Amino acid sequence: MVLPINNEGFSMATSVKFDDDLKSRIQHLADIRHRSAHWIMREAICEALRDWRRKRALQDQEIEELRDLWREGVESGKGQYSSMEEIKQAARRRLSVNDR
């Protein structure tokens, strides 16, 4: 099956090989949607790219938020605990108080 890919206003053919099962599923979907298999494949690729871009933008935003939180923590000064073991002990104390 050949898919047209739009590249700066120019359409070019791209060949993609699918196994028989996937071809059959694409054709079935095309039949029930009254569209061509070509249209189904193109729409699926466009939708996947849109989803990927949204996901990537969200990941970038989350990374920036984590960097801001890290920076805020570092700029806030020295913490009250001097080791990870002290942090764990304080957490265990809080848990035991909450369990009562």
N, C-alpha and C positions, 0 to 999 in steps of 0.2 A: 504494500500500500504506500502511496506517495502523499506526503503532507506538504502544502505550501507554507513556507515560513516567511513572514514579512520582515525584511531587513532594510530599514530606512527607505520605505516606499517601494522596494523591489520585491517581487515574489520569486521565490526560488523553490525548486522541488527538492525534497529531502526524502530519502527512502528509509523506512523503518520496518524491520522484520518482526512479525508477531507469530506466535504459535497458533495452531488451528483453533484451539479452545478460545483464545483471546479474540481472534478474528470472528469467530462465531458469536461471542458475547457482544462484540461491537456491532455486528450486523443485526443481531436481535434487538439491541437497543435502538439502532437506526430505524428498524422496521416499526417498532411500537411508537416511536416519536415522529414518524413520517419525515425523516431526514435522511441524508446520505451518510454512509459510514465515514466519509471524508469530513463532513460537518461535525459528527460526533467526536472524532479524534481531535480535530482542531479545537473544538470547545473544551474538551477534557484537558488538553495541553495548556490552553489559555487560562483556564480556571486553576490548574495546578500552579502555574507561574504566579497568578495573583495571590493565591494562598501562601506560596513560598515567600513572596515579597512582604506580605502582611506579617507572617511569622518572623521573618528576619528583622523587620522594623520593631516588632515587639521585643525580640531578644536584645536588640541594640539598646532599646529604652531601658529594659531591665538591667542590663550591664551598667549603663550610665547611672541608674539609681543606686546600684550596689557600690559603684565607685564614690558617689556622693556620700553615702552612709559611711563607707570606710574612711573617707577624708574627714567627715564630721567627727567620727570616733577618735581618730588620730589627733585632730586639732583640739579635742576636748581635754586633753591632758592625760596624765597618768591615771590608770584605773585603781580601784581599791584592792585588787588581788594581785599578788606577785607571781602566782604560778597557776597552771591548769589544775593542779591538785586542790588548791584552795577554792577554785571555782566549783569543782565537783563536790567538795565537802559542803560548801554553802548551798548548792542545789539539793544535795541529799537532806540537809537540815530542813530546808523549805518543804520538800516532799513529805518528810516525816511529820512535820507540823500540820500539813494539809490533810494527812491521812487520819488524824485523830478525830 
